[in-house]
Amino acid sequence: MTDLPALEQQLLRDIAAATDEPAIESIRVAALGKNGSISALLKTLGSIAPEQRKHQGARINAVKERVNAAISARRDELKNAALDARLNTESVDVTLPIREPAAEIGRIHPVTQVTEELIAIFADMGFSVAEGPDIETDDYNFGKLNFPQGHPAREMHDTFYFRPKPDASALVLRTHTSPVQIRTMLANKPPIRVIIPGRTYRSDSDQTHTPMFHQVEGLVVDKSSHLGHLKWILQEFGKAFFEVDHLKMRFRPSYFPFTEPSLEVDIQCRREKGEIRFGEGEDWLEILGAGMVHPNVLRNCGLDPHEYQGFAWGMGIDRIAMLKYGMPDLRAFFEADVRWLSHYGFRPLDFPTLAGGLSG
């Protein structure tokens, strides 16, 4: 028979000397496992006399319990020591700033923000928003807008054409948002008062031009609209958008196939130290084109020009965003540079309102 007190003392010394959890597990298996030293003693109980079995079994089980308790206690000590060591090596500097939530890190693209500003301004004047497809027919993009055959704007170096359809009709990426004016007049009876923001496409690329850009147009058609109404709308738009109390405008004669008379519109500004300030100074900056809807365009949409007349205007959203927010290069709008967007972008919850301020 194994010396039970000596076995217990040896196991307790081994447990106390264990330095990590794998060592403790090895001692447990060697003592209490299926073939462990204490388990082997329990197996011998069947071969001894009944009068000795009860006494010897109680002694072995008592040793087993004490060894098991020592193993559990030592395992807890080692776990706590390992946790303390980990906490000491993985400490956190609580003085660091809190990481911003996703809603604060994200940014609204300036084109989206300025589009929302435009909608807010013109909605306050009673305008609704009209939309149309980016791929248009040649007839809607040019024909019904009074562009004659052979007009330079129809040339391949300006327009992205698709392969002709089986009926020989041409499809193009719209070169302006004006086809939506046609769709609106064909689908609705006057009075009409809409703005049309959207993407447009032309074969051009430099610091102030890109092959895809954004425009917004306005259209008013009724029986009594005139240039005085157009001038007032543009004047109020300019003051609201550039957030100034006074803004002079200059209207110069021009030519567009779809308006007659046609106008180029300049706004008052001051240029100094590489910046442009609006509502002050003696300089002028061309900002948009406008005019009275050409009688041929009204006829092409089934409207009698002797009964109805209208006016329209259009401007580049990207360009007026550059002017208002001091962005030097149009190409950066479409490069998806997170650093640029973090600098020029807008916080997601800063909605433009006329009362609270368009630009937050």
TIGUTI-239252 format. One record per residue: residue in three letters; x negated, y negated, z negated of N, C-alpha, C in turn. Coordinates in steps of 0.001 Angstrom, whole numbers, padded with zeros to 6 digits, always signed. Example, Ala and Ser with C-alpha at 12.3 -4.5 7.8 and 13.67 -1.06 7.14 Angstrom:
residues 2
ALA-013190+005690-007800-012300+004500-007800-013200+003300-007800;SER-012850+002250-007080-013670+001060-007140-012900-000030-007870;
END
This chain:
residues 360
MET-000846+001191+000000+000000+000000+000000-000890-001253+000000;THR-000580-002206+000924-001330-003461+001013-001192-004255-000273;ASP-002289-004960-000672-002250-005822-001863-001399-007025-001515;LEU-000120-007027-001961+000847-008048-001583+000452-009450-002061;PRO+000008-009631-003328-000408-010980-003750-001574-011515-002923;ALA-002526-010651-002589-003671-011093-001792-003234-011514-000389;LEU-002281-010737+000219-001764-011075+001551-001063-012430+001525;GLU-000257-012653+000461+000464-013926+000356-000507-015091+000235;GLN-001529-014959-000598-002492-016037-000784-003236-016353+000514;GLN-003589-015313+001288-004306-015522+002542-003431-016260+003556;LEU-002144-015846+003631-001230-016500+004559-001008-017963+004184;LEU-000858-018245+002867-000652-019629+002447-001866-020494+002745;ARG-003121-019890+002588-004338-020646+002930-004379-020939+004439;ASP-004002-019929+005262-004005-020130+006720-003007-021215+007127;ILE-001819-021184+006478-000795-022187+006799-001286-023585+006450;ALA-001883-023731+005279-002366-025038+004844-003474-025555+005740;ALA-004252-024633+006349-005369-025042+007206-004958-025304+008649;ALA-003739-024949+009028-003280-025145+010413-003284-026633+010766;THR-003758-026966+011965-003910-028380+012359-002896-028847+013399;ASP-002130-027936+013972-001107-028341+014941+000002-027307+014977;GLU+001055-027641+015680+002223-026765+015725+001939-025431+016412;PRO+001154-025347+017473+000841-024026+018043+000143-023099+017031;ALA-000744-023666+016185-001414-022843+015169-000414-022303+014164;ILE+000553-023130+013743+001594-022680+012812+002421-021557+013437;GLU+002730-021711+014725+003527-020675+015396+002771-019359+015460;SER+001462-019416+015672+000660-018184+015705+000685-017480+014343;ILE+000604-018252+013242+000655-017664+011896+002030-017038+011641;ARG+003074-017716+012073+004424-017172+011882+004588-015831+012585;VAL+004132-015783+013840+004253-014531+014594+003427-013431+013932;ALA+002181-013759+013473+001309-012755+012861+001865-012225+011541;ALA+002669-013051+010840+003195-012620+009545+004628-012117+009622;LEU+005480-012810+010390+006909-012515+010352+007474-011997+011661;GLY+006619-011951+012689+007077-011437+013962+007401-009950+013897;LYS+007836-009407+015035+008230-007996+015075+007130-007078+014588;ASN+005888-007389+014924+004745-006566+014500+003870-007294+013469;GLY+004446-008267+012770+003690-009034+011790+003388-008243+010532;SER+002470-008772+009728+002009-008068+008530+003109-007873+007496;ILE+003943-008876+007262+005042-008741+006303+006127-007842+006870;SER+006409-007979+008179+007398-007097+008808+006962-005635+008713;ALA+005655-005379+008823+005153-004002+008711+005387-003440+007309;LEU+005251-004279+006284+005500-003825+004917+006969-003461+004714;LEU+007848-004228+005309+009275-003923+005182+009611-002586+005835;LYS+008893-002242+006921+009152-000977+007601+008747+000238+006749;THR+007842+000034+005781+007384+001165+004954+008356+001517+003841;LEU+009371+000704+003602+010297+000952+002490+011053+002269+002645;GLY+011249+002671+003882+012007+003909+004093+011250+005162+003685;SER+009939+005039+003503+009138+006239+003195+008807+006386+001713;ILE+009274+005457+000881+008948+005555-000543+010168+006036-001323;ALA+009939+006426-002535+010998+007003-003375+012074+005968-003628;PRO+013359+006388-003715+014465+005454-003917+014312+004597-005148;GLU+013784+005147-006240+013654+004367-007456+012636+003236-007330;GLN+011679+003364-006381+010673+002313-006157+011083+001330-005042;ARG+012007+001798-004163+012355+001016-002969+012972-000340-003338;LYS+013886-000352-004303+014558-001609-004666+013575-002617-005229;HIS+012697-002173-006097+011724-003088-006698+010726-003620-005660;GLN+010204-002701-004810+009199-003115-003816+009821-003999-002744;GLY+011065-003713-002360+011742-004529-001343+011958-005946-001818;ALA+012326-006107-003097+012524-007453-003633+011224-008232-003626;ARG+010097-007588-003951+008801-008262-003960+008408-008728-002543;ILE+008592-007818-001562+008200-008168-000177+009076-009310+000347;ASN+010399-009261+000093+011297-010314+000580+010995-011657-000081;ALA+010586-011637-001362+010229-012883-002031+009007-013511-001376;VAL+008009-012662-001054+006825-013168-000348+007209-013723+001024;LYS+008095-013006+001724+008551-013446+003046+009202-014830+002974;GLU+010052-015051+001965+010730-016339+001828+009736-017458+001529;ARG+008770-017166+000626+007791-018207+000292+006910-018559+001499;VAL+006499-017546+002270+005692-017796+003462+006504-018592+004496;ASN+007763-018201+004681+008628-018895+005653+008822-020358+005248;ALA+009012-020589+003927+009181-021965+003458+007912-022772+003661;ALA+006743-022163+003419+005470-022860+003620+005260-023198+005090;ILE+005641-022288+005975+005521-022542+007422+006400-023732+007828;SER+007654-023755+007361+008569-024854+007708+008050-026187+007189;ALA+007550-026178+005940+007048-027422+005362+005841-027939+006123;ARG+004915-027012+006465+003717-027435+007200+004063-027913+008605;ARG+005053-027287+009249+005472-027727+010591+006031-029156+010536;ASP+006835-029451+009508+007371-030807+009363+006256-031824+009147;GLU+005255-031446+008337+004128-032353+008100+003402-032676+009404;LEU+003154-031628+010201+002442-031831+011466+003261-032660+012457;LYS+004597-032456+012493+005449-033252+013382+005404-034724+012999;ASN+005494-034980+011695+005460-036372+011232+004116-037027+011520;ALA+003030-036250+011334+001705-036793+011614+001550-037115+013098;ALA+002076-036208+013974+002002-036444+015426+002813-037680+015821;LEU+004001-037850+015172+004830-039016+015476+004141-040308+015049;ASP+003515-040288+013860+002798-041483+013403+001673-041852+014356;ALA+000944-040820+014827-000156-041080+015757+000362-041652+017069;ARG+001501-041144+017536+002069-041641+018796+002554-043078+018647;LEU+003196-043367+017516+003674-044733+017295+002519-045719+017223;ASN+001395-045291+016660+000233-046174+016554-000383-046470+017921;THR-000298-045496+018839-000906-045678+020172+000080-046266+021177;GLU+001393-046218+020909+002403-046703+021852+003200-047855+021250;SER+002555-048703+020522+003241-049807+019869+003750-050805+020913;VAL+004851-051478+020603+005484-052450+021490+005293-053846+020918;ASP+004879-054771+021803+004725-056161+021389+006102-056828+021448;VAL+006735-056987+020288+008092-057534+020265+008109-059024+020578;THR+006959-059641+020757+006930-061063+021116+007079-061282+022613;LEU+007037-060201+023424+007199-060342+024863+008622-060785+025186;PRO+008831-061560+026251+010191-062005+026603+011065-060824+027012;ILE+012355-060942+026760+013301-059892+027130+013442-059863+028641;ARG+013484-058667+029209+013656-058523+030661+015050-058996+031070;GLU+015116-059803+032127+016396-060341+032567+017298-059234+033097;PRO+018603-059333+032864+019533-058347+033440+019610-058493+034955;ALA+020101-057444+035607+020144-057427+037079+020930-058608+037643;ALA+022015-058997+036966+022836-060114+037465+022077-061431+037455;GLU+021045-061532+036604+020246-062746+036563+019084-062696+037546;ILE+018555-061485+037803+017412-061345+038706+017842-061498+040166;GLY+019024-060961+040515+019500-061009+041892+019718-062431+042376;ARG+019653-062621+043692+019830-063949+044274+020746-063876+045501;ILE+021538-064930+045678+022371-065080+046868+021547-065770+047947;HIS+021566-065219+049167+020800-065805+050263+021325-067204+050576;PRO+020426-068157+050871+020875-069526+051166+021924-069612+052271;VAL+021844-068750+053289+022854-068794+054350+024234-068472+053789;THR+024300-067459+052933+025579-067107+052305+026075-068232+051421;GLN+025169-068813+050644+025548-069904+049742+026073-071100+050531;VAL+025362-071501+051582+025777-072673+052356+027097-072395+053078;THR+027289-071165+053544+028573-070811+054160+029708-070990+053161;GLU+029486-070545+051920+030512-070721+050887+030733-072207+050583;GLU+029668-072993+050621+029824-074441+050420+030699-075049+051516;LEU+030432-074659+052769+031215-075185+053888+032683-074800+053749;ILE+032941-073554+053391+034327-073104+053235+035021-073895+052135;ALA+034310-074140+051025+034899-074896+049920+035255-076315+050347;ILE+034374-076951+051120+034614-078331+051553+035822-078402+052484;PHE+035839-077549+053516+036911-077647+054503+038228-077060+053989;ALA+038161-076102+053065+039406-075606+052464+040107-076718+051714;ASP+039320-077616+051096+039908-078750+050380+040614-079701+051340;MET+040237-079662+052637+040912-080491+053640+042044-079742+054337;GLY+042308-078501+053915+043418-077757+054488+043056-076820+055618;PHE+041755-076504+055793+041327-075609+056865+041321-074158+056371;SER+041663-073243+057257+041512-071815+056994+040319-071293+057788;VAL+039908-070058+057511+038736-069454+058148+039193-068485+059226;ALA+038619-068607+060419+038884-067685+061518+037606-066933+061870;GLU+037745-065687+062321+036589-064849+062658+036835-064123+063972;GLY+035744-063674+064570+035837-062923+065815+034636-062023+065985;PRO+034603-061189+067035+033518-060221+067222+032227-060870+067692;ASP+031099-060237+067341+029803-060716+067811+029597-060403+069293;ILE+030163-059303+069774+030072-058938+071195+031314-059478+071894;GLU+031106-060346+072869+032211-061022+073524+032204-060762+075033;THR+033333-061012+075646+033387-060974+077106+032792-062265+077662;ASP+032284-062168+078859+031770-063357+079532+032868-064401+079692;ASP+034098-063944+079873+035209-064871+080078+035492-065683+078816;TYR+035503-065035+077645+035754-065762+076400+034555-066624+076005;ASN+033353-066131+076270+032153-066862+075855+031847-068041+076774;PHE+032208-067910+078052+031894-068966+079017+033120-069434+079805;GLY+033807-068497+080460+034838-068860+081428+035934-069744+080868;LYS+036607-069264+079840+037725-070039+079292+037255-071296+078566;LEU+035956-071415+078303+035408-072618+077676+034890-073617+078712;ASN+035291-073402+079985+035033-074371+081047+033568-074416+081490;PHE+032812-073298+081261+031466-073210+081813+031585-072747+083267;PRO+031175-073548+084229+031273-073112+085629+030253-072020+085944;GLN+030505-071257+086978+029516-070293+087445+028235-071029+087827;GLY+027098-070445+087439+025824-071083+087732+025362-072046+086660;HIS+026166-072236+085614+025747-073126+084524+024492-072554+083854;PRO+023512-073387+083494+022257-072876+082900+022470-072014+081659;ALA+023512-072279+080878+023733-071498+079662+024054-070044+079956;ARG+024475-069743+081203+024787-068371+081579+023545-067572+081961;GLU+022408-068230+082097+021227-067549+082603+020706-066514+081600;MET+020004-065503+082132+019495-064406+081311+018502-064896+080268;HIS+017767-066002+080559+016754-066454+079609+017395-067118+078389;ASP+018696-067367+078425+019394-067938+077278+020334-066939+076606;THR+020875-065993+077358+021955-065132+076892+021530-063668+076899;PHE+021943-062930+075877+021728-061483+075825+022930-060791+076474;TYR+022707-060195+077649+023773-059510+078379+023714-058001+078143;PHE+024893-057366+078145+024991-055906+078145+025169-055427+079577;ARG+025076-054104+079752+025365-053544+081082+026815-053847+081452;PRO+027088-054179+082706+028480-054465+083107+029379-053252+082869;LYS+030631-053504+082543+031622-052436+082358+032031-051880+083723;PRO+032723-050725+083749+033123-050140+085045+033930-051091+085920;ASP+034692-052016+085295+035462-052973+086101+034643-054201+086490;ALA+033310-054120+086263+032348-055178+086624+032401-056386+085690;SER+033239-056350+084659+033264-057460+083708+032033-057391+082811;ALA+031556-058550+082385+030311-058631+081626+030598-058797+080134;LEU+029745-058182+079310+029773-058376+077866+028472-059037+077433;VAL+028562-059926+076446+027383-060651+075962+027409-060675+074434;LEU+026222-060859+073843+026187-061276+072438+026541-062757+072417;ARG+027575-063124+071684+028094-064484+071791+026988-065512+071513;THR+026940-066524+072351+025911-067553+072220+026345-068694+071305;HIS+027620-068700+070906+028158-069693+069976+029418-069084+069366;THR+029964-069717+068351+031199-069207+067753+032441-069744+068461;SER+032267-070478+069549+033390-071073+070270+034377-070060+070843;PRO+033965-068829+071212+034984-067871+071668+036087-067636+070649;VAL+035792-067821+069373+036830-067649+068358+037861-068767+068474;GLN+037447-069941+068947+038429-070996+069228+039434-070506+070266;ILE+038916-069863+071329+039791-069325+072373+040739-068293+071788;ARG+040205-067344+071022+041043-066296+070430+042106-066895+069511;THR+041732-067930+068767+042684-068553+067847+043802-069254+068609;MET+043460-069991+069673+044499-070692+070435+045386-069726+071207;LEU+044841-068588+071646+045659-067598+072349+046609-066866+071405;ALA+046210-066751+070132+046997-065954+069186+047939-066786+068325;ASN+047745-068111+068281+048537-068940+067375+049062-070180+068095;LYS+050229-070593+067704+050778-071837+068229+050320-073001+067355;PRO+050092-074170+067972+049730-075339+067155+050858-075674+066193;PRO+050570-076354+065075+049265-076943+064740+048247-075912+064276;ILE+046993-076128+064675+045878-075243+064321+044827-076055+063579;ARG+044330-075508+062484+043276-076177+061726+042404-075085+061112;VAL+041292-074754+061764+040445-073654+061320+038967-074055+061374;ILE+038168-073374+060559+036714-073397+060723+036278-071972+061030;ILE+035123-071858+061720+034682-070566+062234+033203-070375+061916;PRO+032860-069797+060782+031453-069479+060505+031109-068095+061044;GLY+029850-067914+061468+029463-066591+061944+028102-066568+062601;ARG+027677-065343+062965+026383-065145+063631+026508-065416+065123;THR+025434-065973+065688+025355-066187+067131+023956-065796+067613;TYR+023799-065655+068936+022575-065061+069476+022147-065796+070745;ARG+020849-066150+070772+020271-066727+071986+018817-066301+072084;SER+018333-066230+073301+016958-065779+073540+015993-066930+073292;ASP+015663-067122+071994+014822-068263+071621+014187-067965+070269;SER+012925-068346+070070+012268-068091+068789+011097-069043+068585;ASP+011185-069889+067544+010065-070722+067114+010369-071190+065689;GLN+009712-072247+065233+009863-072678+063845+011291-073090+063504;THR+012025-073600+064481+013395-074050+064226+014440-073281+065038;HIS+014053-072168+065686+014996-071353+066458+014702-069878+066225;THR+015754-069082+066132+015605-067631+066026+016596-066966+066969;PRO+016316-065726+067403+017231-065059+068337+018633-064847+067766;MET+018721-064678+066445+020023-064613+065771+020076-065737+064756;PHE+021163-066495+064743+021294-067596+063794+022769-067736+063444;HIS+023089-068707+062615+024453-068865+062124+024996-070245+062496;GLN+026240-070258+062921+026912-071503+063263+028223-071612+062498;VAL+028728-072817+062391+030097-073037+061935+030727-074062+062866;GLU+031933-073768+063308+032676-074691+064156+034004-075011+063487;GLY+034539-076139+063862+035868-076515+063403+036752-076810+064596;LEU+038041-076536+064457+038992-076785+065547+040303-077288+064956;VAL+040779-078387+065521+042103-078914+065173+042867-079127+066476;VAL+044075-078584+066554+044935-078780+067725+046347-079091+067238;ASP+046880-080206+067672+048290-080531+067432+048700-081599+068444;LYS+049812-082262+068184+050326-083222+069160+049784-084639+068963;SER+049110-084893+067844+048712-086274+067574+047271-086418+067098;SER+046453-085371+067200+045064-085472+066742+044264-086388+067666;HIS+043307-087105+067080+042504-088030+067889+041121-088176+067257;LEU+040256-088956+067919+038875-089086+067479+038757-089724+066095;GLY+039689-090549+065721+039653-091143+064390+039744-090073+063306;HIS+040614-089078+063536+040705-087967+062576+039384-087199+062517;LEU+038806-086950+063681+037534-086220+063734+036450-086964+062961;LYS+036344-088270+063178+035300-089050+062507+035488-089028+060993;TRP+036738-089130+060535+036980-089106+059083+036602-087749+058483;ILE+036973-086663+059152+036651-085317+058650+035146-085138+058539;LEU+034407-085527+059578+032957-085358+059557+032311-086255+058502;GLN+032854-087459+058326+032320-088368+057301+032500-087765+055910;GLU+033681-087245+055620+033945-086641+054311+033136-085366+054121;PHE+032982-084595+055190+032149-083406+055088+030714-083771+054727;GLY+030160-084764+055432+028768-085155+055193+028527-085596+053764;LYS+029434-086391+053211+029262-086856+051828+029367-085703+050844;ALA+030311-084807+051089+030485-083675+050164+029321-082703+050253;PHE+028876-082388+051465+027835-081382+051612+026499-081869+051072;PHE+026116-083106+051420+024834-083630+050953+024943-084295+049572;GLU+026169-084286+049017+026408-084728+047648+025916-086157+047415;VAL+026380-087049+048315+026080-088474+048185+027393-089244+048237;ASP+027394-090450+047678+028613-091260+047634+028871-092003+048938;HIS+027796-092340+049644+027937-093091+050892+027024-092471+051945;LEU+027529-092347+053158+026735-091755+054234+027180-092364+055563;LYS+026268-093097+056207+026571-093652+057516+026420-092575+058584;MET+027286-092662+059596+027201-091743+060732+027188-092543+062018;ARG+026488-091984+062996+026408-092630+064315+026882-091621+065358;PHE+027821-092053+066222+028384-091176+067240+027900-091644+068613;ARG+027213-090733+069323+026644-091071+070626+027305-090236+071722;PRO+027524-090809+072902+028099-090028+074006+027179-088866+074388;SER+027777-087759+074763+027007-086584+075179+027837-085799+076181;TYR+027413-084550+076433+028167-083706+077372+028176-082270+076874;PHE+029366-081696+076742+029568-080264+076547+030681-079843+077490;PRO+030585-078670+078117+031621-078264+079079+033012-078148+078474;PHE+033092-077875+077174+034390-077571+076565+035020-078758+075837;THR+034370-079936+075848+034959-081126+075236+034858-082308+076181;GLU+035824-083226+076059+035821-084449+076866+036721-085490+076188;PRO+036180-086579+075658+034747-086922+075631+033979-086061+074632;SER+032650-086013+074821+031763-085266+073939+030868-086224+073172;LEU+030482-085806+071947+029718-086686+071066+028578-085928+070406;GLU+027447-086606+070230+026396-086150+069324+026513-086990+068052;VAL+026380-086349+066904+026592-087043+065634+025275-087105+064870;ASP+024865-088322+064512+023660-088541+063707+024079-088989+062306;ILE+023250-088670+061313+023523-089133+059960+022354-089963+059447;GLN+022683-090891+058567+021702-091804+057971+020729-091021+057083;CYS+019440-091369+057148+018460-090686+056307+017220-091567+056104;ARG+016390-091145+055154+015098-091777+054921+014043-090680+054933;ARG+013001-090853+055732+011902-089886+055789+010684-090476+055082;GLU+010205-089795+054059+008994-090250+053385+008353-089093+052634;LYS+007032-089040+052701+006243-088028+051996+006701-086609+052319;GLY+007021-086395+053568+007404-085063+054011+008800-084639+053604;GLU+009608-085534+053041+010955-085214+052614+011963-086068+053369;ILE+013201-085553+053439+014296-086290+054051+015373-086478+052995;ARG+015784-087733+052794+016847-088055+051841+018010-088662+052623;PHE+019218-088164+052340+020399-088601+053082+021201-089622+052281;GLY+021929-090452+053017+022727-091487+052375+021965-092759+052074;GLU+020728-092868+052559+019913-094062+052339+018929-094198+053489;GLY+018274-095332+053580+017269-095546+054618+017850-096053+055916;GLU+016942-096210+056901+017322-096764+058195+017086-095794+059336;ASP+016685-094542+059039+016463-093551+060081+017752-092790+060368;TRP+017701-092031+061485+018857-091237+061879+018398-089824+062212;LEU+019268-088849+061948+018970-087451+062247+020192-086810+062883;GLU+020004-086263+064089+021110-085569+064770+021446-084292+064010;ILE+022746-084069+063761+023141-082937+062925+024158-082011+063593;LEU+024975-082528+064507+026008-081662+065097+026529-082266+066384;GLY+027290-081454+067111+027982-081899+068314+029478-081791+068104;ALA+030232-082652+068800+031683-082687+068600+032338-083270+069840;GLY+033668-083344+069815+034401-083967+070908+035852-083526+070935;MET+036595-084122+071851+037986-083734+072071+038031-082499+072967;VAL+038880-081533+072628+038960-080285+073399+039322-080612+074850;HIS+038549-080051+075772+038749-080343+077205+040127-079848+077653;PRO+040834-080626+078459+042150-080182+078952+042107-078817+079632;ASN+041013-078504+080338+040929-077195+080991+040914-076054+079973;VAL+040269-076284+078828+040239-075255+077781+041639-075045+077227;LEU+042379-076126+077020+043759-075994+076540+044606-075227+077546;ARG+044463-075554+078840+045219-074834+079863+044860-073356+079882;ASN+043547-073052+079741+043121-071651+079755+043706-070852+078602;CYS+044127-071547+077533+044727-070879+076369+046245-070996+076363;GLY+046820-071426+077483+048281-071500+077597+048893-072699+076913;LEU+048123-073746+076668+048639-074953+076024+048686-076092+077036;ASP+049747-076858+076994+049915-077984+077915+049136-079186+077370;PRO+048080-079633+078083+047290-080771+077590+048078-082085+077551;HIS+049253-082143+078201+050090-083337+078111+050919-083329+076822;GLU+051023-082164+076199+051781-082054+074947+050855-081939+073740;TYR+049741-081203+073919+048826-080963+072800+047432-081526+073106;GLN+046765-081946+072090+045361-082314+072185+044674-081912+070885;GLY+043361-081799+070960+042641-081350+069776+041200-081816+069809;PHE+040515-081574+068710+039092-081874+068652+038370-080714+067980;ALA+037049-080654+068229+036233-079565+067692+034843-080096+067400;TRP+034139-079377+066552+032745-079710+066255+032011-078425+065904;GLY+030686-078476+066004+029886-077299+065659+028499-077698+065192;MET+027964-076869+064267+026619-077142+063746+025980-075829+063326;GLY+024635-075838+063193+023914-074659+062750+023869-074579+061230;ILE+024364-073478+060666+024345-073312+059204+022917-073235+058697;ASP+022067-072492+059386+020673-072368+058953+019983-073734+058943;ARG+020276-074536+059950+019607-075840+060072+020034-076785+058960;ILE+021338-076854+058653+021748-077771+057594+021309-077246+056225;ALA+021137-075921+056098+020565-075379+054852+019118-075840+054701;MET+018352-075810+055802+016969-076287+055771+016910-077758+055367;LEU+017808-078552+055930+017794-079990+055642+018152-080279+054191;LYS+019175-079602+053682+019637-079903+052333+018673-079403+051272;TYR+018094-078212+051474+017299-077582+050426+015797-077580+050700;GLY+015361-078321+051739+013940-078515+051968+013183-077271+052370;MET+013749-076471+053260+013095-075256+053737+012389-075561+055054;PRO+011075-075321+055154+010326-075811+056304+010389-074935+057553;ASP+010695-073644+057412+010579-072730+058558+011801-071829+058612;LEU+012518-071881+059724+013737-071091+059878+013457-069593+059880;ARG+012299-069180+060375+011999-067747+060486+011972-067046+059137;ALA+011626-067784+058071+011576-067179+056735+012952-066715+056269;PHE+014026-067281+056840+015378-066872+056467+015605-065383+056711;PHE+014890-064806+057678+015197-063451+058126+014049-062469+057901;GLU+013059-062863+057085+011898-061992+056850+012051-061074+055647;ALA+013138-061229+054877+013420-060371+053719+012280-060378+052704;ASP+011660-061530+052500+010593-061663+051512+011230-061984+050158;VAL+011085-061071+049193+011723-061244+047892+011205-062494+047184;ARG+009933-062831+047390+009386-064030+046760+010078-065285+047276;TRP+010307-065342+048586+011003-066486+049179+012426-066555+048650;LEU+013109-065403+048597+014487-065386+048139+014590-065756+046661;SER+013602-065349+045859+013616-065720+044442+013477-067226+044273;HIS+012723-067865+045192+012506-069323+045098+013707-070106+045627;TYR+014211-069722+046815+015260-070494+047458+016663-069944+047219;GLY+016769-068709+046716+018082-068111+046524+018862-068730+045373;PHE+020135-068354+045272+021035-068899+044264+021504-067790+043337;ARG+021748-068143+042078+022224-067151+041118+023613-066662+041524;PRO+023873-065357+041360+025122-064779+041876+026391-065405+041321;LEU+026370-065904+040078+027593-066418+039466+027748-067927+039603;ASP+026828-068574+040354+026925-070021+040571+027774-070295+041816;PHE+029095-070230+041679+029977-070434+042818+030060-071917+043156;PRO+029981-072260+044451+030099-073687+044821+031519-074175+044687;THR+031708-075290+044007+033005-075934+043901+032821-077427+044067;LEU+033835-078096+044572+033750-079534+044755+033705-080256+043411;ALA+034394-079692+042422+034417-080335+041103+033128-080083+040338;GLY+032605-078853+040409+031442-078493+039621+030117-078736+040313;GLY+030133-079035+041603+028892-079234+042344+028629-078070+043283;LEU+028424-078392+044557+028262-077335+045550+027021-076495+045321;SER+025909-077144+044980+024625-076436+044882+024291-076029+043463;GLY+025252-075951+042582+025032-075520+041205+024228-076494+040418;
END
